[in-house]
Amino acid sequence: MITGLDHVVVLTADIAAAGAAYETLFARAPAWRNSGDGADRVLFTLDNMTLELMAPRGDDAAAQRVRGALATQGEGLASLCFRTHDIAKMHRRLDRLALKPEPVAEVESRDETSGAVLSWKRTRAATDATRGVRMFFLQREKERPLSVRTTPASITAMDHVVVSTADPERAAALFGARLGLDMALDRSHPDWGRLMFFRCGDLIVEVTHKPGKAEPDAPDRLRGICWRVADIDATHARLVAAGVDVSEVRNGRKPGTKVMTVRSGTCGVPTLLVQPSPGRGE
């Protein structure tokens, strides 16, 4: 019933600085800008999903909720939004599985630059039922415009988003049995702990567990993002020239992959870039 990851939300205190930072990181222009419901938003739409930057705007109750979230968790990843073809069926499934969905709402957004309008239907599961990770579900009939590449060596797509858990069995039940994502890998390693990969459209939700790092009843947390690039050496050179703090390029865990860490300009989101192994077809 879930067809992919529609977008992730990143909270920030400064929407202008965050938008400029991600424009540098992605080498793509924002695809959508919108203000309303207590927040300013800047969206970057890549080949397989969207990153939404959100900052509080105004003093109404909605803005205070965003400020409260920033005060509690700081800048960084705030929520996942999954895509479905049938929001009514998705809502019934969430309800049957005791994920306590909110009533389906119809939402509209107008781009401040072009005046274009997008609309969708959305629901949200109760955060206490999704182990502390805020999860939304939406149905859209029309695609968002893609972010235009501004320079070569741009980011192409999301590779995976990372969720950390203190209870891997319950996390596996949530993402697999209840949300219906396909488990592609379940592996334990003495250095890494336990890794579970769940396919979600053209990317992976990676659930990680490191024994002893948290109490068994601690909530799950959104931990980071890995983005795909076609030529990691060219991307490394571009980011260094732009003044972004990045690691050296190194071999990834998966044979044939190359990775590097981005250490600045991500609004507090732990960020990895990966060049997939040859033959993957990216």
Order of alpha helices (4+ residues) and beta strands (2+ residues): beta-alpha-beta-beta-beta-alpha-beta-alpha-beta-beta-beta-beta-alpha-beta-beta-beta-beta-alpha-beta-beta-beta
